[in-house]
Amino acid sequence: AETDLQQVEIYSLLITQYTLTGLYEQAVNSGRKALQLLGIELPASDIEGHYRREEAIVQRELSKISTNALLDRPEMTSAEKHAALLVLTSLNAAGMYTYRPLYYLVVTKKVQLCLEYGHSPESSFAYVSFGVPLASNGEHLKQALELGMMARELSRKWDRFDIRCKVNFILGTYIL
């Protein structure tokens, strides 16, 4: 690989390979390396503390904008940030199957990227996935549902049935 983005693509393939073979720790480690190349930290310790801090930041940002206004966010233009979003998206399953707070941190980082840098097709999956930790404790069920419904609407913006299926699966399985 000649560039960091090319190296990130290789790590993304490894994440998929390790996840499909049940080697979730190796998938997470490959994700950490890929994200590090993009200037994003996925910590190996105090994951729950990192999640709580980053979730508070995301909640602060979300409180400044209506859920419907999220649909009008600009498109993500940075190739590096989009690559980071793709890496984090590919880490969903590995995070879910290794340590639930790691999954929560991964989905929170995805939403942070979308709020700061704009939307891409994967943004709808980011928002609906962020609804999983919100709905899991029951305290933020209304917000999880609003974000999930907005994510379903956002997924229609791009002609990506794979994303629409993922959004509807997460919405129906974990939020509704």
C-alpha positions in Angstrom: 0.0 0.0 0.0 1.4 3.4 -1.0 -0.9 5.7 1.0 -2.5 5.7 4.4 -6.0 5.4 2.7 -4.8 2.3 0.8 -3.5 0.8 4.0 -6.8 1.6 5.7 -8.6 -0.4 2.9 -6.4 -3.4 3.6 -7.1 -3.2 7.3 -10.8 -2.9 6.4 -10.6 -6.2 4.5 -8.9 -7.8 7.5 -11.7 -6.5 9.8 -14.2 -8.3 7.5 -12.2 -11.5 7.3 -11.5 -11.7 11.0 -15.2 -10.9 11.8 -16.5 -13.5 9.4 -14.2 -16.1 11.0 -15.1 -15.2 14.6 -11.8 -13.6 15.4 -13.3 -10.5 16.8 -10.3 -9.4 18.9 -8.1 -9.4 15.8 -10.9 -7.5 13.9 -10.9 -4.8 16.6 -7.1 -4.6 16.6 -7.1 -4.1 12.8 -9.7 -1.4 13.3 -7.6 0.3 15.8 -4.6 0.4 13.5 -6.8 1.6 10.6 -8.3 4.4 12.7 -4.9 5.4 14.0 -3.8 6.0 10.4 -6.7 8.3 10.1 -6.0 10.2 13.3 -8.8 8.6 15.4 -8.2 6.8 18.6 -10.1 3.6 19.5 -8.8 3.0 23.1 -8.0 -0.4 24.4 -8.7 0.5 28.1 -11.3 2.5 30.0 -13.6 1.9 27.0 -16.7 2.5 29.1 -15.3 5.8 30.4 -14.4 6.9 26.8 -17.9 6.0 25.7 -19.6 8.0 28.4 -17.5 11.1 27.6 -18.0 10.9 23.9 -21.7 10.1 24.3 -22.1 13.3 26.4 -20.5 15.2 23.5 -22.8 13.7 20.9 -25.8 14.3 23.1 -24.8 18.0 23.5 -24.5 18.3 19.7 -27.8 16.5 19.1 -29.5 18.8 21.6 -28.7 21.8 19.4 -30.5 20.4 16.3 -33.9 18.9 15.7 -33.9 15.3 14.6 -35.6 16.2 11.4 -33.0 18.9 10.7 -30.4 16.1 10.7 -31.8 15.1 7.3 -30.5 18.4 5.8 -26.9 18.0 6.9 -24.4 18.4 4.1 -22.6 15.5 2.5 -19.3 14.3 3.8 -16.6 15.5 1.5 -13.4 14.3 3.3 -12.1 10.9 2.0 -10.3 10.3 5.2 -13.4 10.9 7.4 -15.5 8.7 5.1 -12.8 6.0 5.3 -13.0 6.3 9.1 -16.8 6.0 9.0 -16.4 2.8 6.9 -13.9 1.3 9.3 -16.1 2.0 12.3 -19.1 0.6 10.4 -17.2 -2.6 9.7 -16.3 -2.8 13.4 -20.0 -3.0 14.4 -20.3 -6.8 14.7 -16.8 -7.2 16.3 -17.7 -4.6 18.9 -21.0 -6.1 19.6 -19.6 -9.6 20.1 -16.5 -8.7 22.2 -17.6 -6.1 24.7 -20.8 -4.1 24.5 -19.3 -0.8 25.7 -16.9 -1.1 22.7 -19.8 -1.4 20.4 -21.4 1.7 22.1 -18.2 3.6 21.6 -17.9 2.6 18.0 -21.4 3.8 17.2 -20.9 7.0 19.1 -17.8 7.7 17.1 -19.7 7.2 13.9 -22.3 9.7 14.9 -19.6 12.2 16.0 -18.1 12.0 12.5 -21.5 12.5 10.8 -22.3 15.5 13.0 -19.0 17.1 12.4 -18.2 16.3 8.8 -21.6 15.6 7.2 -23.5 12.6 5.8 -22.6 9.7 3.6 -24.7 6.6 2.8 -23.4 4.9 6.0 -24.6 7.8 8.2 -28.1 6.4 8.4 -26.6 3.2 9.8 -24.6 5.3 12.3 -27.6 7.0 13.7 -29.8 3.9 14.0 -26.9 2.1 15.6 -26.5 4.9 18.1 -30.1 4.2 19.1 -29.1 0.8 20.4 -27.4 2.0 23.5 -30.0 4.7 24.0 -32.8 2.1 23.9 -31.0 -0.6 25.9 -31.4 1.0 29.2 -34.9 2.4 28.4 -34.0 5.9 29.6 -33.7 7.4 26.1 -36.2 5.2 24.2 -38.0 8.2 22.7 -34.7 9.6 21.3 -33.6 6.2 20.0 -36.9 5.9 18.2 -36.7 9.4 16.7 -33.1 8.8 15.5 -34.1 5.4 14.2 -37.0 6.8 12.2 -34.8 9.7 10.9 -32.1 7.1 9.9 -34.7 5.2 8.0 -35.7 8.3 6.1 -32.0 9.3 5.6 -31.3 5.8 4.2 -33.7 6.5 1.3 -31.5 9.4 0.1 -29.0 7.1 -1.4 -29.7 4.2 -3.7 -28.1 1.6 -1.3 -30.4 -1.3 -0.4 -27.7 -2.8 1.7 -27.7 0.2 4.0 -31.5 0.4 4.0 -31.7 -3.3 5.1 -29.2 -2.8 7.9 -31.1 0.3 9.1 -34.4 -1.5 9.1 -32.9 -4.5 10.8 -31.4 -2.5 13.7 -34.5 -0.4 14.0 -36.8 -3.4 14.1 -34.6 -5.7 16.3 -33.2 -3.3 18.9 -35.4 -0.2 19.0 -39.0 -0.9 18.1 
